[in-house]
């Protein structure tokens, strides 16, 4: 950046397009997103990778709490201010690696639109991949996410616009997903692989043809087991964080590595 505090990126040294990352929602998910970006970029040198500016704003008010409790602090204005902050630096692409936060995405999109920045939407990219890959479109798509994402219909509405039916977990399954998300990943504790596998198996038994990992903490689990994935026969698992990473790479004009195509 320029010598003046708060200055814009110097185009002479930042070749661009530079990606602004609205991160910290949660911190582990952003760290995995950045790692996947590196591994998913076809690159031979450091300079072949994306230029990024990352706002790791972990103290942003809880998204699910705000959705479920109208009296809870609103993260929307915080996200909009952070988007505007990144825009002032001169980033050309903006990403938000958090699904629940997309309930508040209108304010972020407005901030991006005012400055001509491309916003890569994790929900839209994930649903587009599900729609293209689902072998039997009569089968529902399971939405594995936070209670806030489900309550706000972040994925249900997007799936319906694509002509697909959403399958929403019942209370017991949602409780197990909450355990994985909050008590294990967010709490930085070991992940119960058997519990994760059970969640996938149960939605398959309910008739789902695909499952969306619509919470980036579930994406952390998915990435942890990428070398030895949990697989359920007849169930396509689409990871939202991986979809956002590959869409970001393409938006920046880079090539996706063969292992992620």
Protein Blocks (a to p, Z undefined) as FASTA:
>chain_A
ZZbghiacdfklmnojaddddehiafklmmmmmmmmmmmpccfbfklpccddddddfkbc
cfklmmmmmkbccfklmmmmmmmmmmmnopabdcdddfklmmmmmmmmmmmmmnopacdd
fklmmmmmmmmmmmblmbccdddddfklmmnommmmmmmmnopacddddfklmmmmmmmm
mmmmmnopacdfklmmmmmmmmmmnopabdcdfbfklmmmmmmmmmmccddehiacddfk
lmmmmmmmmmnopacdfklZZ
